[in-house]
Amino acid sequence: AALPQQKQQRLDDLHLDLLLVVSAASPLPDGYVPILDIVVGEYEMDERCAAKCLQMIKDCREAGMGLPMICSAYRTQEYQEMLYNDKVARVMQAEWISHDDALVKAAAVVAVPGTSEHQTGLAVDIMDENYPYLDEGQENTEAQVWLMEHAPDYGFILRYPPDASDITGIIYEPWHYRYVGEKFAKEIAKRGLTLEEYVAWRRGRL
């Protein structure tokens, strides 16, 4: 049954859609199409966070904390398919395993098409130009140290924190930030939760 108009409006005002969990266990809803805006150059994000992402990067640079730069933002289904298939091929070649095993192993690093946060337009990968590698070494760069502390002020969270891959299904990525809005980001950071845990907590399941 439809909710009363006033109650539905209150729920809409909370922007609960920003808490959308997209993962292997929770694929992107059918027909999901974000309204995009340019962040910088060819990179686009959901119009609600594009300007905030750019401001966060500018403020980090102005604080003299490294040289943060975007290396991935919104991705189309086709682009995600290309990334995933390329990773599967490289895993097979490097580890001499079957295609089926490579599909599983690749999915821990590159999301299966339709299950990537980048397809929501709410996720962004940021690296420090002084360390242009997407590995755990990013966590020690000046840019990531600053971003991990200040991202919630701009509505972003570190989406895949350390020691949480059993919950998120994704390896630790100290470069992947997800926009959820300032209110939710600050609460998630304060409680030290993953997005999955926070959503479950809000639903009263923890």
N, C-alpha and C positions, 0 to 999 in steps of 0.2 A: 504494500500500500504506500502511496505517496505520503511524504512527511508534510505536516502543516507548513504553509508558506513561511511563516515567521521562524520556525525552527530550522527549516532548510536554509534560510538566509543566514541564520547565526552560524550554521555549520560551514556554509560557503565563505563567510567572513573569516573563519579560522584558517582558510587556505590549506585544508587537510590534504588536498591533492599533492602538495609539496612533499608529503611523507610517503609517496608512492614507492613501494619496494619493488625493484626490478632485478631479478636474479634467475638462476637456473630453475629454482623452485617456484618462481613467480614471474612468468614472462610478461612482456609489455602488452597491455590491453589491445585487443583488435581495434584498428582504426585510430590509434593514438597518433596525433600529429601536433607537435608543439608549435606555438607561434614564436618565430625566431627573430633575433636582432643580432646585428654584428657586434662582436666584442672588439676585435682588432684584426686587420688583414682579412684573411679568408675564414677566420674562425667565428662561428655563430653559436649562440646559446638561447635558451628560453628568454623571451623579452623581459621577464621579471627579474632576471639575474645578470644579464649581459653587462649592463653598466656597472653593477656592483662588483662583478669579477674584475673588470678593467680598473676600477678604483682601488680594489684590494692590491692588485699588482703594482699600480702606480705608487701607492702608499708604502709598500714594501721597499720599492726602489728608493723612494725619497728618504726612507729611514736608514738607507745605506746598508741594507741587509741583502746582499747578493744581487743577482740579476734574474729575477723570475721571468719566465716566458711560457706562453701556452704552447703545448706540443700536440694537443688534441682537445676537441670540444664536441659539438654535435656531430653525430655520425648517421648517415643514412643506412637503411637495411643493406643495401648493396655494398657499401663500404665496409660494414661490419662483416659481411660474408667474405669479402676479400681478405680482411685481416685474419679471420679465423681459419680459413682454408690455407692461407700461407703458413700460419703457425702449425697447423696439423702436418703439413708437408715437411716443415723444418724439424719437427719432433721425430717424425718417422725416419728422416735421413740421419739425424744425430744419434738417435738411440736404437735404431734398428728394431722397432716394434711394429706391431700390426696397425692397420688403419683404425680399427675399432679402439685399440688401446690408446692410439695417438689422439683420437677424438676426445677421450676422457681427460687425458693429460693436458692437452691444449686448452681445454675449457677452464682449467684452474688459473690460467694466465690471461687468455683472451676469451671474453664472453661469447657464448654461442649466439649467433644472430637472433635478435628478438628478445634477448635476455641481458643486453648491455645497457647500463645507465646512460651511456653516451647517446643512446637513441632517444632519450627523454628530453635532451637539451638542457638538463640540469646538472650535468657532470662536466668536469674539466680536468685535464692533466696539466700540471705546471711543474716545470723543471728549472733548476738554476743553471744559467748559461755557463757558469764556472765549473759545472759538473754535468755535462750533457749525456748522462746515462740514466736509464730508467731501471735502477736497482736500489737495493736498500741503502746504498751509500748516499742517496738523496737526503735521507733523514738528518745527516750531519751538515748539510749545506746551510749557509746563512739564510737563504731564502726560505727553506722548509722550516727551519727553527722559528722564524718569524711567522710564517703562515700557519703553522700548527697552533701557535699561541693566539693569533689574532683573527683567524678565519671566521670563528663564530660571530665576531663583531660585524661581519659583512653577510652573515646568513649561511656560511659554508661549514661543513664538517669534513674531517678526514674520514673518508668513507670506509676504507679497508685498513683498520689499525692493526698493530702487531698482535700476535697470539689470538686472532679472532677468525681465522680462516675456517674453523669448524662451524662457525655461525654464519659467516657471510658467503662461504664457498669460494672465496677469492684470496689469493696470497696477499701478504702485507704489501701495500702500495703507498709509500710515503709521498706520492705525487698526485694522487687522485682525490679531488675535492668534489663534494656534492652540495648543491644548494637546497636548503630546506626552509630558509627564512630565519631571521634573527632570533625570534622567540624560541623556535624549536632547536636551532643550532646551539644556543647558549645553554638550554636545558640538557641537551644531549651531552655536551662537553662537561657540564657540571656533574652529571651523573656517571660519566665515563662509560656510556653505552654505545653499542653499534646501532645503526638505524633499525635493524631487525628487532633488537631488544627493546628499543625505545617504543616502537610501534606496538609491540606486544604489551609493554608496560602501560601504554595509554589505553589499551583495550582491556586492561585488568587481568592479563594472563600470566603476569610474573608473580 
